[in-house]
Amino acid sequence: MSSPLPDESSRLHASPAPPAPRLAAEHARARQTRTLIIVAVAAGLVLVAILALAVYVLLQPGTPTDRWRDIFIIMVSLESLVVGVALIILLIQMASLINLLQNEVRPILDATSETVNTLRGTAEFLGESVVEPVIKLNSYLASMRRVLELMGIKQR
């Protein structure tokens, strides 16, 4: 009669269990990070190659560099305009964040602090009003029980 449990050799050659969802997510994230790094390095190399080609072309005699200079000045001015707009947006976002912290997060923290203080007071009250009398009563009962045992009135 064969046993319903698999034998040792079939367990050794069984395929491994699929990875847990957390491990699969970490593996996918690592793969995505690796792909992003590869794309960034490739883009950097392409940019350096284009820059080297532009420098080589501009250093050739007879190249109209004044036109390139004008185009470059226009591009730099447009870039500074974009950076200025980005800085204005950043300042607006920081003002919004400061407003959020002052008007919404601080009241929540104040309410939480007040709740913790209330709970601390409640715990002290319960400790003094309920727990201490119960402990004293138990100690009195235990001492009375021991006195009765020593007097021989009550058996252990």
C-alpha positions, 0 to 999 in steps of 0.5 A, a space after each residue: 500500500 502506498 502512503 499518501 505523503 510524497 516520498 523524499 526523492 519527489 520532494 527534492 526534485 519538486 519545483 520551488 514555490 513561487 516567490 512571495 508577493 513582497 519578494 516579487 514586488 522587490 524584484 520588479 522594483 530592482 529591475 525597474 531601477 536597473 532599467 532606469 539607470 541603463 536608460 540614463 547612462 545611455 542618454 548621457 552618452 548620447 548627449 556627450 556624443 552630440 556635444 562632441 560632434 557639435 564642438 568638432 563641427 563648430 571648430 571647422 574653418 568656415 563654420 558660421 559660428 555667429 548664427 550658432 551663438 545667437 541660437 545658443 543665446 536664445 536657448 539659454 534665455 528660454 531655459 532661464 525663463 523655464 527655470 524662473 517659472 519653476 522657481 515661482 511654482 516651487 515657492 507657491 508649493 512651499 507656501 501651500 505646504 507651510 499653510 497646511 502645516 500651520 492650519 491643519 497639522 498643528 491643530 491635529 497635534 494639539 488635539 492629540 496632545 490633549 487626548 494623551 494628557 486626558 488619558 494620562 489623568 484617567 489612568 492615574 485616577 483609575 490607579 488611585 481609585 480602583 487598583 490600589 484599593 483592590 491590591 490592599 484588599 487582596 493583601 489584607 485577605 492574604 494576610 488573614 488567610 495566613 493568620 488562619 492557617 497559622 492558628 490552625 483554623 484553616 487547612 492549606 
